Amino acid sequence: MHPNMKNFYELLDTKKQIDICLKLSPADVTHTPDTKIIINERSYFNGKLLEQTSFTHNVELLENIDIKIELSNKNYKITSGKAIVIESLKIDEFELIPKWTQLATYKNDQDISQPTNYLGFNGIWNLKIDEPFYRWKHKINGHGWLLEP
């Protein structure tokens, strides 16, 4: 193949990455939550969430996706209003939160595990997609099986 010749997917300008767009807010701006965002085992943000903030991260098209949002250092007696609100989570413009909240888990120190986008307990909210995103999206939308090559 000639060095300047493009592959078929390059010729069609097929995207090789997908965007993860996350919008978080503190529930109460007077008690800013200690927040950590980890995407695919890489720390993306670690600090105080001072105001509504949007985060964008890219992953490879065929990469699995593992998003963790952690609230820590909450003292329930002193700062009961300290919490993180997941306003929105979109993967390649497909809105998962708030519509698909039940697909995530929330392990916390109060052992309350109902689907939520309000993280009011010390713990980790997790959305894990164990296969390429578009294959997973096809399944959760009830479109049947995708055949693999």
C-alpha positions as CSV (number, residue, x, y, z in Angstrom):
1,M,0.0,0.0,0.0
2,H,1.3,3.4,-0.9
3,P,2.3,5.5,2.2
4,N,-0.2,8.3,1.3
5,M,-3.1,5.9,0.6
6,K,-5.8,5.9,3.2
7,N,-7.5,2.8,4.8
8,F,-11.2,2.4,4.0
9,Y,-12.2,3.7,7.5
10,E,-9.9,6.7,7.1
11,L,-11.3,7.4,3.7
12,L,-14.8,7.6,5.2
13,D,-13.6,9.6,8.1
14,T,-14.8,7.0,10.6
15,K,-14.2,8.2,14.2
16,K,-11.7,6.2,16.1
17,Q,-12.7,7.7,19.5
18,I,-15.9,8.5,21.3
19,D,-16.6,11.3,23.7
20,I,-17.7,11.0,27.3
21,C,-19.4,14.2,28.5
22,L,-20.1,14.4,32.2
23,K,-21.8,17.4,34.0
24,L,-21.6,17.4,37.8
25,S,-22.8,19.9,40.4
26,P,-22.4,20.3,44.1
27,A,-25.8,19.9,45.8
28,D,-25.0,22.8,48.1
29,V,-22.3,25.3,47.1
30,T,-21.6,26.1,50.7
31,H,-20.4,22.5,51.3
32,T,-18.3,21.6,48.3
33,P,-17.9,17.8,47.9
34,D,-14.5,16.1,47.7
35,T,-14.9,14.5,44.3
36,K,-12.9,12.0,42.3
37,I,-13.6,11.0,38.7
38,I,-11.9,7.9,37.3
39,I,-12.4,6.8,33.7
40,N,-11.0,3.4,32.7
41,E,-8.8,3.2,35.8
42,R,-7.2,6.6,35.1
43,S,-7.8,9.5,37.5
44,Y,-9.4,12.3,35.6
45,F,-10.3,14.8,38.4
46,N,-9.5,14.8,42.1
47,G,-10.5,17.8,44.2
48,K,-13.4,20.0,45.5
49,L,-16.3,20.4,43.1
50,L,-16.9,24.1,43.5
51,E,-19.6,24.7,40.9
52,Q,-21.4,23.0,38.1
53,T,-18.6,21.7,35.9
54,S,-18.5,19.8,32.6
55,F,-15.9,17.2,31.9
56,T,-15.1,15.7,28.5
57,H,-12.9,12.7,27.9
58,N,-12.2,10.5,24.8
59,V,-11.9,6.8,24.7
60,E,-11.1,4.5,21.8
61,L,-14.0,3.3,19.8
62,L,-13.7,-0.4,20.7
63,E,-12.5,0.2,24.4
64,N,-14.7,-0.8,27.3
65,I,-15.9,2.0,29.5
66,D,-15.7,2.2,33.3
67,I,-16.7,5.5,34.9
68,K,-16.4,6.0,38.6
69,I,-17.5,9.1,40.6
70,E,-16.5,9.1,44.2
71,L,-17.7,11.3,47.1
72,S,-15.4,11.2,50.1
73,N,-14.7,12.9,53.5
74,K,-18.3,13.7,54.2
75,N,-19.0,14.2,57.9
76,Y,-22.7,13.4,58.2
77,K,-23.1,15.4,61.4
78,I,-21.4,18.6,60.2
79,T,-22.1,18.7,56.4
80,S,-25.3,16.8,55.8
81,G,-25.9,18.7,52.5
82,K,-22.6,17.8,51.0
83,A,-23.3,15.8,47.8
84,I,-22.6,15.4,44.1
85,V,-25.4,15.7,41.5
86,I,-24.8,14.0,38.2
87,E,-26.6,16.4,36.0
88,S,-25.8,14.6,32.8
89,L,-23.7,11.8,31.3
90,K,-23.6,11.5,27.6
91,I,-21.5,9.0,25.6
92,D,-21.2,10.1,22.0
93,E,-24.3,12.3,22.4
94,F,-26.4,9.3,23.8
95,E,-27.7,10.6,27.1
96,L,-27.4,8.0,29.9
97,I,-28.1,10.1,32.9
98,P,-30.7,10.8,34.0
99,K,-32.6,8.4,31.7
100,W,-30.6,5.2,32.3
101,T,-29.6,5.7,35.9
102,Q,-30.6,2.1,36.8
103,L,-27.6,0.8,34.8
104,A,-25.1,2.2,37.3
105,T,-24.2,1.0,40.8
106,Y,-23.7,3.1,43.9
107,K,-21.6,1.4,46.7
108,N,-21.6,3.6,49.8
109,D,-21.0,3.6,53.5
110,Q,-24.8,3.6,54.2
111,D,-25.4,0.5,52.1
112,I,-28.2,2.2,50.1
113,S,-27.9,0.9,46.6
114,Q,-30.9,2.3,44.8
115,P,-30.4,3.8,41.3
116,T,-29.6,7.5,41.6
117,N,-27.8,10.5,40.2
118,Y,-27.6,12.1,43.6
119,L,-24.4,11.0,45.5
120,G,-25.1,12.0,49.1
121,F,-23.0,9.3,50.8
122,N,-19.3,8.6,51.0
123,G,-18.9,6.0,48.2
124,I,-18.5,5.2,44.6
125,W,-21.0,5.5,41.8
126,N,-20.0,3.3,38.9
127,L,-21.2,2.8,35.3
128,K,-19.4,-0.1,33.7
129,I,-19.7,-1.1,30.0
130,D,-17.9,-4.4,29.5
131,E,-18.0,-4.3,25.7
132,P,-17.6,-1.7,22.9
133,F,-20.1,1.1,23.5
134,Y,-22.1,0.8,20.3
135,R,-22.6,-2.9,20.8
136,W,-23.8,-2.3,24.4
137,K,-26.0,0.6,23.3
138,H,-27.6,-1.7,20.6
139,K,-28.5,-4.2,23.4
140,I,-29.9,-1.8,26.0
141,N,-32.1,-0.2,23.4
142,G,-33.6,-3.7,22.7
143,H,-32.4,-3.9,19.1
144,G,-31.4,-7.6,19.4
145,W,-28.0,-9.1,18.8
146,L,-25.2,-7.8,16.7
147,L,-23.3,-10.4,14.8
148,E,-19.5,-10.3,15.1
149,P,-17.3,-10.7,12.1
